[in-house]
Amino acid sequence: MLSITENAAEAIKSLSSDAELPQEGGLRITAPDPEQGLELALAQSADDQDTVLRGEGVAVFLEPAAAQVLDDKVLDVQAVPGSDGQDELRFAIVTQPDADAQS
């Protein structure tokens, strides 16, 4: 199941608040063509087929293909240099650390 870092949860909260989403709103991740990447967008609510992840005061909706692609991943936020010299925060998908490797 997709994990969400604390930084990603804070970013989703901020985006949802700025967009004045309703309580049932959140970040929706879709995979129209999984080989071409994923699409992230704010949504008023989940679609009927979506897997809904809730926690830390945020909601993430995964359409079925995205849920399959993201099963063993982590949603994070990373700073990347922007064109104006200021860092921009961008969502990133990373592989979950292997639990066995941590023992």
Residue, then its C-alpha position, 0 to 999 in steps of 0.5 A: m500500500l502507498s505510504i505518505t511521508e509527513n512532508a507530503a501530508e503537510a503539502i497535501k493539507s496546504l494545497s487542499s486548504d488553498a484550493e478550499l476543498p471540501q472535507e471529503g476532498g483530497l489529492r487524486i493520483t491517476a495512471p492514464d498510461p502507467e508507462q508515461g507516468l502518473e498524474l496528480a490533481l486535487a479532487q472534490s471527492a473520490d471516484d467510486q473505484d478509487t482506493v482511499l487513503r486517509g490519515e494525518g488529516v489528508a485524503v489521497f485517492l488512487e484510481p485502480a491502475a495507480a493503486q497497482v503501480l504505487d502498491d510498494k511506493v512512498l509519496d514524498v515531497q522534495a525540493v528542486p531548484g526552480s527557474d527563478g533560483q528558489d527551490e520548489l516543492r514537488f511530489a515524488i514517488v520513491t520505493q519503500p525501504d525494505a523492512d528486512a534490510q532495516s533489521 
